Amino acid sequence: MSCTTMHPGFVVSEIARIDNDGVWHPEEPDPRPSNLMWPTDKAAKVMVKAVLKRKRNYVFTGHGKLAVWLQRWFPGLMRSIISKGPKPDL
């Protein structure tokens, strides 16, 4: 038995249109950068391969790998970058 933790980066989906209460807002624009989005079918194939190879952790986008590297070696910088991101509407 094995378990794989995926770190997919940005994958085309509707997840960004679902609020913290689980309500879907189809009219909301997706705030994620479209040039960094992976097609769903491509992401699924990469995920299946990682599971079949029994990878423990798998990061499969360039920007995802950069984020993991920054978090590991420069956690303060990563916190600063994340804190400047979009804030949820309250």
Sequence and secondary structure as in RCSB ss.txt:
>XXXX:A:sequence
MSCTTMHPGFVVSEIARIDNDGVWHPEEPDPRPSNLMWPTDKAAKVMVKAVLKRKRNYVFTGHGKLAVWLQRWFP
GLMRSIISKGPKPDL
>XXXX:A:secstr
    EEE   BSSSGGGB TTS B TTS   S GGG B HHHHHHHHHHHHHTT SEEE SHHHHHHHHHHHH H
HHHHHHHHTS     
